[in-house]
Protein backbone atom coordinates (compact mmCIF):
# COMPACT_ATOMS: atom_id res chain seq x y z
CA UNK A 1 0.00 0.00 0.00
CA UNK A 2 1.53 3.27 -1.05
CA UNK A 3 0.04 6.72 -0.47
CA UNK A 4 -0.37 8.94 -3.50
CA UNK A 5 1.62 12.14 -3.76
CA UNK A 6 0.08 15.43 -4.80
CA UNK A 7 1.23 17.58 -7.73
CA UNK A 8 4.11 18.87 -5.57
CA UNK A 9 5.30 15.36 -4.75
CA UNK A 10 4.10 15.56 -1.14
CA UNK A 11 2.18 12.96 0.85
CA UNK A 12 -0.82 14.78 2.30
CA UNK A 13 -2.34 14.05 5.71
CA UNK A 14 -5.63 12.80 4.25
CA UNK A 15 -3.86 10.34 1.92
CA UNK A 16 -1.75 8.93 4.78
CA UNK A 17 -4.89 8.69 6.91
CA UNK A 18 -6.67 6.72 4.17
CA UNK A 19 -3.76 4.29 3.85
CA UNK A 20 -3.50 3.75 7.60
CA UNK A 21 -7.25 3.19 7.82
CA UNK A 22 -7.11 0.64 4.99
CA UNK A 23 -4.24 -1.24 6.67
CA UNK A 24 -5.92 -1.21 10.08
CA UNK A 25 -9.51 -1.90 9.04
CA UNK A 26 -9.75 -2.76 5.35
CA UNK A 27 -9.46 -5.84 3.19
CA UNK A 28 -5.90 -4.98 2.15
CA UNK A 29 -4.86 -4.89 5.80
CA UNK A 30 -6.50 -8.26 6.43
CA UNK A 31 -4.58 -9.74 3.49
CA UNK A 32 -1.30 -8.32 4.79
CA UNK A 33 -1.94 -9.71 8.28
CA UNK A 34 -2.91 -13.12 6.89
CA UNK A 35 0.24 -13.26 4.75
CA UNK A 36 2.41 -12.22 7.70
CA UNK A 37 0.88 -15.00 9.81
CA UNK A 38 1.54 -17.57 7.10
CA UNK A 39 5.18 -16.47 6.72
CA UNK A 40 5.61 -16.53 10.49
CA UNK A 41 4.40 -20.13 10.66
CA UNK A 42 6.62 -21.16 7.75
CA UNK A 43 9.64 -19.56 9.43
CA UNK A 44 8.90 -21.31 12.72
CA UNK A 45 8.65 -24.65 10.91
CA UNK A 46 11.87 -24.03 8.98
CA UNK A 47 13.99 -23.29 12.04
CA UNK A 48 12.34 -25.89 14.29
CA UNK A 49 13.66 -29.39 14.88
CA UNK A 50 13.52 -31.28 11.58
CA UNK A 51 12.68 -28.14 9.59
CA UNK A 52 14.48 -27.21 6.38
CA UNK A 53 16.91 -24.81 8.09
CA UNK A 54 17.61 -27.34 10.82
CA UNK A 55 18.33 -30.04 8.23
CA UNK A 56 20.55 -27.71 6.20
CA UNK A 57 22.64 -26.86 9.26
CA UNK A 58 22.93 -30.54 10.18
CA UNK A 59 24.06 -31.35 6.64
CA UNK A 60 26.57 -28.49 6.64
CA UNK A 61 28.06 -29.60 9.96
CA UNK A 62 28.28 -33.19 8.70
CA UNK A 63 30.14 -32.01 5.58
CA UNK A 64 32.56 -29.90 7.63
CA UNK A 65 33.17 -32.84 9.95
CA UNK A 66 33.84 -35.16 7.00
CA UNK A 67 36.41 -32.71 5.60
CA UNK A 68 38.08 -32.52 9.01
CA UNK A 69 38.48 -36.31 9.18
CA UNK A 70 40.04 -36.64 5.69
Phi, psi and omega in degrees: 000126182229126178292150178276145176265154177277187183296343178264002180080023184249140172279120180271156183306314183298320180294318178295319178300317179297318180294315179298316179299319180295318179293318184283325189234346188266179181296320179299318178296320178297318179298317180298315180295318178298316179296319179298320178296318179297314180295324178298313180297318178297320179294319179298316178297318183296320183269350179286169180304124180085355179286172185299319178293319178299314179295319179297319178294316178301316180295318179299313180298318179298319179294317178298317180296322180292326176292324182290334182268355180262000000 
